[in-house]
Amino acid sequence: MAGPRPSAASGEPGRPSERSRLHRPFVPRRARVVALTIGALALLGSVVLAVVVPGGGLGDAAGFVTLGLLVALVAYRQAGVRVLVDEDGIVVRNLVHTRRLGWAQVVGVSFGGGAPWAQLDLSDGDVLAVMAVQRADGEHGTAEAQRLATLVALHGPRDADGR
């Protein structure tokens, strides 16, 4: 008689709960908080300056608010960097560009050499920065880089034998 079946939470990569844990979005921790704080402070500060600067006309006030809005928009975009993964591939949303890749295009993950974030090694020889996995997040960043590498190994290119 066979023993008890392993539960879905057993940690085996083929199990549903482990796969869903592996496939959850990658988002930075520290950079997200810092970016949202800077954006809010810039917007608030620009509005305060627009109101309290003596002798400033409507043009000065509009300039302060416009500058605050621009800083807030860049900060909002920085807070939105992420990586989404599914069975078909990976979507990397960085500060400026968003790129969708099939798993066959990703051959490796690197997170060393003093780089501030992880990088994907692509099959065409190019390298793509992954701003969602950051060294500033310490052990969490390292664990996320390992999770990304696990996903690449699980879904990545296969040789002729299917390995």
DRENNU-43045 format. One record per atom (N, C-alpha, C): residue number from 1; residue in one letter; atom name; x, y, z. Coordinates in Angstrom, 2 decimals. Example, Ala and Ser with C-alpha at 12.3 -4.5 7.8 and 13.67 -1.06 7.14 Angstrom:
<pakes>
PAKE seq type atom      px      py      pz
PAKE   1    a    N   13.19   -5.69    7.80
PAKE   1    a   CA   12.30   -4.50    7.80
PAKE   1    a    C   13.20   -3.30    7.80
PAKE   2    s    N   12.85   -2.25    7.08
PAKE   2    s   CA   13.67   -1.06    7.14
PAKE   2    s    C   12.90    0.03    7.87
</pakes>
This chain:
<pakes>
PAKE seq type atom      px      py      pz
PAKE   1    m    N    0.84   -1.17    0.00
PAKE   1    m   CA    0.00    0.00    0.00
PAKE   1    m    C    0.89    1.24    0.00
PAKE   2    a    N    0.55    2.19   -0.83
PAKE   2    a   CA    1.34    3.41   -0.95
PAKE   2    a    C    1.07    4.31    0.24
PAKE   3    g    N    2.08    5.12    0.56
PAKE   3    g   CA    1.95    6.09    1.66
PAKE   3    g    C    1.10    7.26    1.23
PAKE   4    p    N    0.95    8.23    2.10
PAKE   4    p   CA    0.14    9.40    1.77
PAKE   4    p    C    0.73   10.18    0.61
PAKE   5    r    N   -0.14   10.72   -0.19
PAKE   5    r   CA    0.31   11.52   -1.34
PAKE   5    r    C    0.85   12.84   -0.83
PAKE   6    p    N    1.90   13.36   -1.46
PAKE   6    p   CA    2.40   14.66   -1.03
PAKE   6    p    C    1.36   15.73   -1.31
PAKE   7    s    N    1.30   16.69   -0.42
PAKE   7    s   CA    0.33   17.78   -0.61
PAKE   7    s    C    0.81   18.73   -1.69
PAKE   8    a    N   -0.10   19.57   -2.16
PAKE   8    a   CA    0.25   20.56   -3.18
PAKE   8    a    C    1.24   21.57   -2.64
PAKE   9    a    N    1.33   21.67   -1.31
PAKE   9    a   CA    2.25   22.64   -0.71
PAKE   9    a    C    3.60   22.00   -0.41
PAKE  10    s    N    3.89   20.85   -0.99
PAKE  10    s   CA    5.11   20.12   -0.66
PAKE  10    s    C    6.37   20.78   -1.18
PAKE  11    g    N    6.25   21.76   -2.04
PAKE  11    g   CA    7.43   22.45   -2.53
PAKE  11    g    C    8.02   21.87   -3.79
PAKE  12    e    N    7.39   20.87   -4.37
PAKE  12    e   CA    7.89   20.30   -5.61
PAKE  12    e    C    7.52   21.24   -6.75
PAKE  13    p    N    8.50   21.58   -7.65
PAKE  13    p   CA    8.22   22.55   -8.70
PAKE  13    p    C    7.03   22.22   -9.58
PAKE  14    g    N    6.68   20.95   -9.75
PAKE  14    g   CA    5.56   20.60  -10.60
PAKE  14    g    C    4.20   20.74   -9.93
PAKE  15    r    N    4.21   20.91   -8.63
PAKE  15    r   CA    2.96   21.02   -7.87
PAKE  15    r    C    2.31   22.38   -8.08
PAKE  16    p    N    0.97   22.45   -8.06
PAKE  16    p   CA    0.27   23.71   -8.33
PAKE  16    p    C    0.66   24.86   -7.41
PAKE  17    s    N    0.73   24.65   -6.09
PAKE  17    s   CA    1.03   25.78   -5.20
PAKE  17    s    C    2.46   26.27   -5.39
PAKE  18    e    N    3.38   25.37   -5.63
PAKE  18    e   CA    4.77   25.77   -5.86
PAKE  18    e    C    4.88   26.53   -7.18
PAKE  19    r    N    4.18   26.06   -8.19
PAKE  19    r   CA    4.21   26.77   -9.48
PAKE  19    r    C    3.61   28.16   -9.35
PAKE  20    s    N    2.52   28.29   -8.61
PAKE  20    s   CA    1.92   29.62   -8.46
PAKE  20    s    C    2.83   30.52   -7.63
PAKE  21    r    N    3.55   29.97   -6.66
PAKE  21    r   CA    4.50   30.76   -5.89
PAKE  21    r    C    5.65   31.21   -6.78
PAKE  22    l    N    6.13   30.33   -7.61
PAKE  22    l   CA    7.22   30.69   -8.53
PAKE  22    l    C    6.78   31.74   -9.55
PAKE  23    h    N    5.52   31.69   -9.97
PAKE  23    h   CA    5.02   32.57  -11.03
PAKE  23    h    C    4.44   33.90  -10.53
PAKE  24    r    N    4.53   34.17   -9.24
PAKE  24    r   CA    4.00   35.45   -8.75
PAKE  24    r    C    4.85   36.60   -9.30
PAKE  25    p    N    4.29   37.80   -9.41
PAKE  25    p   CA    5.04   38.93   -9.99
PAKE  25    p    C    6.29   39.28   -9.18
PAKE  26    f    N    7.28   39.77   -9.87
PAKE  26    f   CA    8.50   40.28   -9.24
PAKE  26    f    C    8.34   41.79   -9.11
PAKE  27    v    N    8.44   42.31   -7.91
PAKE  27    v   CA    8.39   43.76   -7.69
PAKE  27    v    C    9.45   44.13   -6.66
PAKE  28    p    N   10.14   45.26   -6.86
PAKE  28    p   CA   11.14   45.66   -5.88
PAKE  28    p    C   10.45   46.15   -4.60
PAKE  29    r    N   11.13   46.05   -3.49
PAKE  29    r   CA   10.56   46.53   -2.23
PAKE  29    r    C   11.01   47.96   -1.94
PAKE  30    r    N   12.29   48.13   -1.72
PAKE  30    r   CA   12.81   49.42   -1.28
PAKE  30    r    C   12.61   50.51   -2.33
PAKE  31    a    N   12.92   50.24   -3.58
PAKE  31    a   CA   12.81   51.26   -4.63
PAKE  31    a    C   11.38   51.72   -4.80
PAKE  32    r    N   10.45   50.82   -4.62
PAKE  32    r   CA    9.03   51.17   -4.77
PAKE  32    r    C    8.62   52.18   -3.70
PAKE  33    v    N    8.99   51.91   -2.45
PAKE  33    v   CA    8.65   52.80   -1.34
PAKE  33    v    C    9.33   54.16   -1.51
PAKE  34    v    N   10.62   54.13   -1.86
PAKE  34    v   CA   11.36   55.38   -2.04
PAKE  34    v    C   10.77   56.20   -3.19
PAKE  35    a    N   10.46   55.56   -4.29
PAKE  35    a   CA    9.92   56.27   -5.45
PAKE  35    a    C    8.57   56.91   -5.14
PAKE  36    l    N    7.69   56.17   -4.50
PAKE  36    l   CA    6.37   56.73   -4.17
PAKE  36    l    C    6.48   57.87   -3.16
PAKE  37    t    N    7.40   57.75   -2.22
PAKE  37    t   CA    7.62   58.82   -1.24
PAKE  37    t    C    8.16   60.07   -1.92
PAKE  38    i    N    9.16   59.90   -2.77
PAKE  38    i   CA    9.74   61.05   -3.49
PAKE  38    i    C    8.68   61.70   -4.38
PAKE  39    g    N    7.91   60.92   -5.08
PAKE  39    g   CA    6.87   61.47   -5.94
PAKE  39    g    C    5.85   62.27   -5.18
PAKE  40    a    N    5.39   61.73   -4.05
PAKE  40    a   CA    4.40   62.45   -3.24
PAKE  40    a    C    4.99   63.73   -2.66
PAKE  41    l    N    6.22   63.67   -2.17
PAKE  41    l   CA    6.86   64.87   -1.60
PAKE  41    l    C    7.11   65.93   -2.68
PAKE  42    a    N    7.52   65.50   -3.86
PAKE  42    a   CA    7.76   66.46   -4.95
PAKE  42    a    C    6.47   67.15   -5.35
PAKE  43    l    N    5.41   66.40   -5.45
PAKE  43    l   CA    4.13   66.99   -5.83
PAKE  43    l    C    3.62   67.93   -4.74
PAKE  44    l    N    3.67   67.48   -3.51
PAKE  44    l   CA    3.23   68.31   -2.39
PAKE  44    l    C    4.09   69.57   -2.27
PAKE  45    g    N    5.41   69.39   -2.36
PAKE  45    g   CA    6.31   70.54   -2.26
PAKE  45    g    C    6.10   71.55   -3.37
PAKE  46    s    N    5.85   71.08   -4.57
PAKE  46    s   CA    5.65   72.01   -5.69
PAKE  46    s    C    4.35   72.80   -5.52
PAKE  47    v    N    3.32   72.17   -5.00
PAKE  47    v   CA    2.06   72.88   -4.76
PAKE  47    v    C    2.25   73.92   -3.66
PAKE  48    v    N    2.96   73.54   -2.59
PAKE  48    v   CA    3.23   74.49   -1.51
PAKE  48    v    C    4.02   75.68   -2.04
PAKE  49    l    N    5.07   75.42   -2.82
PAKE  49    l   CA    5.86   76.51   -3.39
PAKE  49    l    C    5.01   77.40   -4.29
PAKE  50    a    N    4.14   76.80   -5.07
PAKE  50    a   CA    3.28   77.58   -5.97
PAKE  50    a    C    2.38   78.53   -5.19
PAKE  51    v    N    1.99   78.13   -3.99
PAKE  51    v   CA    1.08   78.94   -3.19
PAKE  51    v    C    1.81   79.99   -2.35
PAKE  52    v    N    2.97   79.63   -1.78
PAKE  52    v   CA    3.61   80.51   -0.79
PAKE  52    v    C    4.71   81.41   -1.31
PAKE  53    v    N    5.24   81.17   -2.50
PAKE  53    v   CA    6.33   82.02   -3.00
PAKE  53    v    C    5.77   83.43   -3.25
PAKE  54    p    N    6.36   84.42   -2.54
PAKE  54    p   CA    5.85   85.79   -2.70
PAKE  54    p    C    6.24   86.37   -4.05
PAKE  55    g    N    5.34   87.11   -4.62
PAKE  55    g   CA    5.62   87.82   -5.86
PAKE  55    g    C    5.60   86.94   -7.10
PAKE  56    g    N    5.37   85.67   -6.92
PAKE  56    g   CA    5.33   84.78   -8.08
PAKE  56    g    C    4.00   84.92   -8.79
PAKE  57    g    N    4.07   84.96  -10.07
PAKE  57    g   CA    2.84   85.07  -10.86
PAKE  57    g    C    2.28   83.70  -11.17
PAKE  58    l    N    1.28   83.70  -12.01
PAKE  58    l   CA    0.64   82.46  -12.42
PAKE  58    l    C    1.62   81.55  -13.17
PAKE  59    g    N    2.51   82.14  -13.95
PAKE  59    g   CA    3.50   81.35  -14.68
PAKE  59    g    C    4.46   80.62  -13.75
PAKE  60    d    N    4.90   81.31  -12.68
PAKE  60    d   CA    5.78   80.66  -11.71
PAKE  60    d    C    5.07   79.50  -11.02
PAKE  61    a    N    3.83   79.74  -10.62
PAKE  61    a   CA    3.05   78.70   -9.95
PAKE  61    a    C    2.86   77.49  -10.87
PAKE  62    a    N    2.54   77.76  -12.13
PAKE  62    a   CA    2.36   76.67  -13.09
PAKE  62    a    C    3.67   75.91  -13.30
PAKE  63    g    N    4.78   76.62  -13.31
PAKE  63    g   CA    6.08   75.98  -13.47
PAKE  63    g    C    6.41   75.06  -12.30
PAKE  64    f    N    6.15   75.53  -11.07
PAKE  64    f   CA    6.39   74.69   -9.89
PAKE  64    f    C    5.55   73.42   -9.94
PAKE  65    v    N    4.28   73.58  -10.23
PAKE  65    v   CA    3.38   72.43  -10.26
PAKE  65    v    C    3.75   71.47  -11.39
PAKE  66    t    N    4.11   72.01  -12.54
PAKE  66    t   CA    4.52   71.17  -13.67
PAKE  66    t    C    5.76   70.36  -13.33
PAKE  67    l    N    6.74   71.01  -12.71
PAKE  67    l   CA    7.96   70.29  -12.30
PAKE  67    l    C    7.61   69.19  -11.29
PAKE  68    g    N    6.77   69.51  -10.32
PAKE  68    g   CA    6.35   68.50   -9.35
PAKE  68    g    C    5.63   67.33   -9.99
PAKE  69    l    N    4.79   67.63  -10.97
PAKE  69    l   CA    4.08   66.56  -11.69
PAKE  69    l    C    5.04   65.67  -12.47
PAKE  70    l    N    6.03   66.28  -13.12
PAKE  70    l   CA    7.01   65.49  -13.88
PAKE  70    l    C    7.80   64.55  -12.96
PAKE  71    v    N    8.26   65.08  -11.83
PAKE  71    v   CA    8.99   64.24  -10.87
PAKE  71    v    C    8.08   63.12  -10.36
PAKE  72    a    N    6.84   63.45  -10.05
PAKE  72    a   CA    5.89   62.45   -9.56
PAKE  72    a    C    5.62   61.37  -10.61
PAKE  73    l    N    5.52   61.76  -11.88
PAKE  73    l   CA    5.28   60.78  -12.95
PAKE  73    l    C    6.45   59.82  -13.12
PAKE  74    v    N    7.67   60.35  -13.07
PAKE  74    v   CA    8.85   59.49  -13.17
PAKE  74    v    C    8.91   58.56  -11.96
PAKE  75    a    N    8.63   59.09  -10.78
PAKE  75    a   CA    8.64   58.27   -9.57
PAKE  75    a    C    7.56   57.18   -9.64
PAKE  76    y    N    6.39   57.53  -10.15
PAKE  76    y   CA    5.31   56.56  -10.30
PAKE  76    y    C    5.73   55.44  -11.26
PAKE  77    r    N    6.37   55.81  -12.34
PAKE  77    r   CA    6.84   54.80  -13.30
PAKE  77    r    C    7.90   53.90  -12.66
PAKE  78    q    N    8.80   54.49  -11.88
PAKE  78    q   CA    9.83   53.70  -11.19
PAKE  78    q    C    9.17   52.73  -10.20
PAKE  79    a    N    8.14   53.19   -9.52
PAKE  79    a   CA    7.44   52.33   -8.57
PAKE  79    a    C    6.70   51.19   -9.29
PAKE  80    g    N    6.46   51.34  -10.57
PAKE  80    g   CA    5.73   50.33  -11.34
PAKE  80    g    C    6.59   49.31  -12.04
PAKE  81    v    N    7.92   49.35  -11.85
PAKE  81    v   CA    8.74   48.33  -12.51
PAKE  81    v    C    8.38   46.97  -11.93
PAKE  82    r    N    8.33   45.99  -12.80
PAKE  82    r   CA    7.93   44.65  -12.38
PAKE  82    r    C    8.27   43.64  -13.47
PAKE  83    v    N    8.19   42.39  -13.11
PAKE  83    v   CA    8.32   41.29  -14.06
PAKE  83    v    C    7.12   40.39  -13.85
PAKE  84    l    N    6.44   40.08  -14.94
PAKE  84    l   CA    5.31   39.15  -14.91
PAKE  84    l    C    5.70   37.92  -15.70
PAKE  85    v    N    5.39   36.76  -15.16
PAKE  85    v   CA    5.74   35.51  -15.84
PAKE  85    v    C    4.50   34.64  -15.97
PAKE  86    d    N    4.48   33.86  -17.05
PAKE  86    d   CA    3.44   32.85  -17.24
PAKE  86    d    C    4.06   31.70  -18.01
PAKE  87    e    N    3.25   30.76  -18.40
PAKE  87    e   CA    3.77   29.58  -19.10
PAKE  87    e    C    4.38   29.92  -20.46
PAKE  88    d    N    3.96   31.03  -21.07
PAKE  88    d   CA    4.43   31.38  -22.41
PAKE  88    d    C    5.70   32.23  -22.41
PAKE  89    g    N    5.93   32.98  -21.34
PAKE  89    g   CA    7.10   33.85  -21.35
PAKE  89    g    C    7.13   34.81  -20.19
PAKE  90    i    N    7.83   35.89  -20.42
PAKE  90    i   CA    8.13   36.85  -19.37
PAKE  90    i    C    7.93   38.26  -19.90
PAKE  91    v    N    7.34   39.13  -19.10
PAKE  91    v   CA    7.17   40.54  -19.44
PAKE  91    v    C    8.00   41.34  -18.45
PAKE  92    v    N    8.98   42.09  -18.96
PAKE  92    v   CA    9.85   42.91  -18.12
PAKE  92    v    C    9.45   44.36  -18.32
PAKE  93    r    N    8.93   44.98  -17.26
PAKE  93    r   CA    8.57   46.40  -17.32
PAKE  93    r    C    9.62   47.17  -16.53
PAKE  94    n    N   10.47   47.88  -17.24
PAKE  94    n   CA   11.48   48.72  -16.62
PAKE  94    n    C   11.01   50.16  -16.63
PAKE  95    l    N   11.87   51.07  -16.27
PAKE  95    l   CA   11.49   52.48  -16.14
PAKE  95    l    C   10.97   53.05  -17.45
PAKE  96    v    N   11.64   52.77  -18.56
PAKE  96    v   CA   11.28   53.37  -19.84
PAKE  96    v    C   10.56   52.39  -20.76
PAKE  97    h    N   11.05   51.16  -20.85
PAKE  97    h   CA   10.52   50.20  -21.82
PAKE  97    h    C    9.89   48.99  -21.14
PAKE  98    t    N    8.93   48.40  -21.84
PAKE  98    t   CA    8.35   47.12  -21.45
PAKE  98    t    C    8.62   46.15  -22.59
PAKE  99    r    N    9.12   44.97  -22.24
PAKE  99    r   CA    9.49   44.01  -23.27
PAKE  99    r    C    8.92   42.63  -22.92
PAKE 100    r    N    8.30   41.99  -23.91
PAKE 100    r   CA    7.78   40.63  -23.75
PAKE 100    r    C    8.73   39.67  -24.44
PAKE 101    l    N    9.09   38.62  -23.73
PAKE 101    l   CA   10.00   37.61  -24.26
PAKE 101    l    C    9.38   36.23  -24.10
PAKE 102    g    N    9.60   35.38  -25.09
PAKE 102    g   CA    9.25   33.97  -24.94
PAKE 102    g    C   10.34   33.31  -24.12
PAKE 103    w    N   10.01   32.23  -23.43
PAKE 103    w   CA   11.01   31.57  -22.59
PAKE 103    w    C   12.22   31.11  -23.40
PAKE 104    a    N   12.02   30.74  -24.66
PAKE 104    a   CA   13.14   30.27  -25.48
PAKE 104    a    C   14.17   31.38  -25.72
PAKE 105    q    N   13.76   32.64  -25.57
PAKE 105    q   CA   14.68   33.76  -25.78
PAKE 105    q    C   15.58   34.01  -24.58
PAKE 106    v    N   15.23   33.47  -23.42
PAKE 106    v   CA   15.98   33.74  -22.19
PAKE 106    v    C   16.84   32.52  -21.87
PAKE 107    v    N   18.16   32.72  -21.84
PAKE 107    v   CA   19.07   31.60  -21.61
PAKE 107    v    C   19.70   31.62  -20.23
PAKE 108    g    N   19.60   32.73  -19.52
PAKE 108    g   CA   20.20   32.77  -18.19
PAKE 108    g    C   19.85   34.04  -17.44
PAKE 109    v    N   20.20   34.02  -16.15
PAKE 109    v   CA   20.00   35.17  -15.27
PAKE 109    v    C   21.31   35.44  -14.57
PAKE 110    s    N   21.73   36.71  -14.54
PAKE 110    s   CA   22.92   37.06  -13.77
PAKE 110    s    C   22.56   38.14  -12.76
PAKE 111    f    N   23.21   38.07  -11.60
PAKE 111    f   CA   22.94   39.01  -10.52
PAKE 111    f    C   24.22   39.16   -9.71
PAKE 112    g    N   25.21   39.68  -10.36
PAKE 112    g   CA   26.50   39.81   -9.69
PAKE 112    g    C   27.32   40.90  -10.33
PAKE 113    g    N   28.56   40.96   -9.93
PAKE 113    g   CA   29.48   41.93  -10.51
PAKE 113    g    C   29.17   43.36  -10.13
PAKE 114    g    N   28.42   43.57   -9.07
PAKE 114    g   CA   28.12   44.92   -8.62
PAKE 114    g    C   26.99   45.60   -9.37
PAKE 115    a    N   26.33   44.91  -10.28
PAKE 115    a   CA   25.19   45.51  -11.00
PAKE 115    a    C   24.06   45.79  -10.01
PAKE 116    p    N   23.34   46.91  -10.18
PAKE 116    p   CA   22.29   47.24   -9.23
PAKE 116    p    C   21.04   46.37   -9.34
PAKE 117    w    N   20.90   45.66  -10.44
PAKE 117    w   CA   19.74   44.80  -10.63
PAKE 117    w    C   20.12   43.58  -11.45
PAKE 118    a    N   19.22   42.61  -11.47
PAKE 118    a   CA   19.46   41.38  -12.23
PAKE 118    a    C   19.44   41.67  -13.72
PAKE 119    q    N   20.01   40.75  -14.48
PAKE 119    q   CA   20.02   40.87  -15.94
PAKE 119    q    C   19.66   39.52  -16.54
PAKE 120    l    N   18.89   39.58  -17.63
PAKE 120    l   CA   18.57   38.38  -18.39
PAKE 120    l    C   19.55   38.26  -19.54
PAKE 121    d    N   20.14   37.09  -19.69
PAKE 121    d   CA   20.98   36.80  -20.84
PAKE 121    d    C   20.07   36.22  -21.92
PAKE 122    l    N   20.07   36.86  -23.08
PAKE 122    l   CA   19.14   36.48  -24.14
PAKE 122    l    C   19.83   35.65  -25.21
PAKE 123    s    N   19.04   34.87  -25.93
PAKE 123    s   CA   19.58   33.95  -26.94
PAKE 123    s    C   20.27   34.67  -28.09
PAKE 124    d    N   19.95   35.94  -28.33
PAKE 124    d   CA   20.61   36.68  -29.40
PAKE 124    d    C   21.91   37.35  -28.94
PAKE 125    g    N   22.33   37.06  -27.71
PAKE 125    g   CA   23.57   37.62  -27.18
PAKE 125    g    C   23.38   38.93  -26.43
PAKE 126    d    N   22.19   39.46  -26.47
PAKE 126    d   CA   21.89   40.72  -25.77
PAKE 126    d    C   21.66   40.44  -24.28
PAKE 127    v    N   21.68   41.51  -23.51
PAKE 127    v   CA   21.41   41.44  -22.08
PAKE 127    v    C   20.30   42.44  -21.77
PAKE 128    l    N   19.34   42.03  -20.97
PAKE 128    l   CA   18.22   42.90  -20.60
PAKE 128    l    C   18.21   43.10  -19.09
PAKE 129    a    N   18.27   44.36  -18.67
PAKE 129    a   CA   18.20   44.68  -17.24
PAKE 129    a    C   16.81   44.34  -16.71
PAKE 130    v    N   16.77   43.86  -15.48
PAKE 130    v   CA   15.52   43.54  -14.80
PAKE 130    v    C   15.47   44.40  -13.54
PAKE 131    m    N   14.93   45.60  -13.67
PAKE 131    m   CA   14.94   46.56  -12.57
PAKE 131    m    C   14.05   46.14  -11.40
PAKE 132    a    N   13.21   45.14  -11.59
PAKE 132    a   CA   12.34   44.67  -10.51
PAKE 132    a    C   13.08   43.81   -9.50
PAKE 133    v    N   14.24   43.30   -9.86
PAKE 133    v   CA   15.05   42.48   -8.96
PAKE 133    v    C   16.31   43.27   -8.65
PAKE 134    q    N   16.34   43.88   -7.46
PAKE 134    q   CA   17.37   44.86   -7.14
PAKE 134    q    C   18.27   44.43   -5.99
PAKE 135    r    N   19.53   44.77   -6.13
PAKE 135    r   CA   20.51   44.51   -5.08
PAKE 135    r    C   20.16   45.28   -3.81
PAKE 136    a    N   19.55   46.45   -3.93
PAKE 136    a   CA   19.18   47.27   -2.77
PAKE 136    a    C   18.20   46.55   -1.85
PAKE 137    d    N   17.53   45.53   -2.34
PAKE 137    d   CA   16.59   44.76   -1.52
PAKE 137    d    C   17.28   43.67   -0.71
PAKE 138    g    N   18.60   43.61   -0.77
PAKE 138    g   CA   19.37   42.68    0.06
PAKE 138    g    C   19.04   41.23   -0.21
PAKE 139    e    N   18.79   40.49    0.88
PAKE 139    e   CA   18.51   39.05    0.77
PAKE 139    e    C   17.26   38.78   -0.07
PAKE 140    h    N   16.29   39.67    0.03
PAKE 140    h   CA   15.07   39.50   -0.79
PAKE 140    h    C   15.43   39.58   -2.27
PAKE 141    g    N   16.28   40.53   -2.65
PAKE 141    g   CA   16.70   40.65   -4.04
PAKE 141    g    C   17.44   39.41   -4.52
PAKE 142    t    N   18.30   38.88   -3.66
PAKE 142    t   CA   19.04   37.67   -4.01
PAKE 142    t    C   18.09   36.48   -4.18
PAKE 143    a    N   17.12   36.37   -3.27
PAKE 143    a   CA   16.14   35.28   -3.38
PAKE 143    a    C   15.29   35.43   -4.64
PAKE 144    e    N   14.94   36.66   -4.99
PAKE 144    e   CA   14.14   36.89   -6.20
PAKE 144    e    C   14.95   36.56   -7.45
PAKE 145    a    N   16.23   36.88   -7.45
PAKE 145    a   CA   17.09   36.52   -8.59
PAKE 145    a    C   17.16   35.00   -8.74
PAKE 146    q    N   17.24   34.31   -7.61
PAKE 146    q   CA   17.26   32.84   -7.65
PAKE 146    q    C   15.93   32.29   -8.16
PAKE 147    r    N   14.83   32.90   -7.74
PAKE 147    r   CA   13.51   32.46   -8.22
PAKE 147    r    C   13.40   32.67   -9.73
PAKE 148    l    N   13.90   33.81  -10.21
PAKE 148    l   CA   13.88   34.07  -11.65
PAKE 148    l    C   14.73   33.05  -12.40
PAKE 149    a    N   15.90   32.73  -11.85
PAKE 149    a   CA   16.77   31.72  -12.47
PAKE 149    a    C   16.09   30.35  -12.48
PAKE 150    t    N   15.36   30.04  -11.43
PAKE 150    t   CA   14.62   28.77  -11.37
PAKE 150    t    C   13.57   28.72  -12.47
PAKE 151    l    N   12.87   29.83  -12.67
PAKE 151    l   CA   11.86   29.89  -13.74
PAKE 151    l    C   12.50   29.72  -15.12
PAKE 152    v    N   13.65   30.36  -15.32
PAKE 152    v   CA   14.34   30.23  -16.61
PAKE 152    v    C   14.75   28.77  -16.83
PAKE 153    a    N   15.25   28.12  -15.79
PAKE 153    a   CA   15.64   26.71  -15.91
PAKE 153    a    C   14.41   25.83  -16.17
PAKE 154    l    N   13.30   26.17  -15.55
PAKE 154    l   CA   12.07   25.39  -15.70
PAKE 154    l    C   11.45   25.55  -17.09
PAKE 155    h    N   11.45   26.78  -17.60
PAKE 155    h   CA   10.76   27.08  -18.86
PAKE 155    h    C   11.70   27.33  -20.04
PAKE 156    g    N   12.97   27.55  -19.78
PAKE 156    g   CA   13.89   28.03  -20.80
PAKE 156    g    C   14.10   27.09  -21.96
PAKE 157    p    N   15.05   27.47  -22.82
PAKE 157    p   CA   15.30   26.68  -24.04
PAKE 157    p    C   15.68   25.24  -23.72
PAKE 158    r    N   15.27   24.36  -24.56
PAKE 158    r   CA   15.57   22.93  -24.41
PAKE 158    r    C   16.48   22.50  -25.55
PAKE 159    d    N   17.30   21.50  -25.27
PAKE 159    d   CA   18.13   20.97  -26.35
PAKE 159    d    C   17.32   19.95  -27.15
PAKE 160    a    N   17.96   19.28  -28.08
PAKE 160    a   CA   17.26   18.34  -28.96
PAKE 160    a    C   16.62   17.19  -28.19
PAKE 161    d    N   17.16   16.86  -27.01
PAKE 161    d   CA   16.61   15.78  -26.20
PAKE 161    d    C   15.48   16.24  -25.29
PAKE 162    g    N   15.13   17.55  -25.35
PAKE 162    g   CA   14.06   18.07  -24.50
PAKE 162    g    C   14.52   18.43  -23.10
PAKE 163    r    N   15.85   18.50  -22.90
PAKE 163    r   CA   16.39   18.84  -21.57
PAKE 163    r    C   16.78   20.28  -21.50
</pakes>
